Amino acid sequence: MPQNLPEIQITRKLRATRLRLRVEPTQIKLTVPQFCTQRQVQDFLKQSEQWMIETWQKQQEKSGQIDKTFPTELKLFNLKKPLQVVYQTQKNSFILDQQNHQLFVSDRQPESYLKAFTIAYAKTHLPPYLQKLSIETGLKFNQCAVRQPKTRWGSCSAKHDIMLNSGLVLFPHEIARYVAVHELAHTKHFDHSARFWAEVEKYDANFQQHRKILKTTPMPWWWNI
């Protein structure tokens, strides 16, 4: 699943001779020659994902749309209350006091330590969450890995090994759940056919809305350092 970018505005033009991408501060435009197939368009977008993400982020920084203040609270997918974040001088990079809903972060490199905490939290909580969802849906997987890919929210291999992006813990529960359901559905349908989406809908009736939120919600600035 591709990581979040704004909806790409696709325009077919009779005179266009090649696929052309333009990344602007508020949108991404793709000009498509009339003879291009949908498959060619999808392959082109897949090959351009990394470039689009990097260019989009640079555009956001240039236009001043990125607020680089540090968060005073951190909402995580499986917690009812957000963690209050305290920045202070301390030996450890971060200290989690879950009982009091507090996260203490070293003020040496707070942006790096916020990301390090998020990754550690994801590696602890996402695999058992996927296992629980697997039992609920009856869709079985082999192994779960939690990583930090720049262009994917999740993936499922032919051997039913599932990868989840650690950044998912920063989203509301229903969004993280949608990605987990999406990848579990791939264990039954290894494509994005109508049957695949019907399988997703069985366990997430609002998957289209959740998919849109995932695509249009920017990650916090410190996640992309």
Secondary structure, 3 states (H helix, E strand, C coil): CECCCCCEEEEEECCCCCCEEEECCCCEEEEEECCCCHHHHHHHHHHHHHHHHHHHHHHHHHCCCCCCCCCCEECCCCCCCCEEEEEECCCCCEEEECCCCEEEEECCCHHHHHHHHHHHHHHHHHHHHHHHHHHHHCCCCCCEEEECCCCECEEECCCCCEEEEHHHHHCCHHHHHHHHHHHHHCCCCCCCCHHHHHHHHHHCCCHHHHHHHHHHCCCCHHHHC
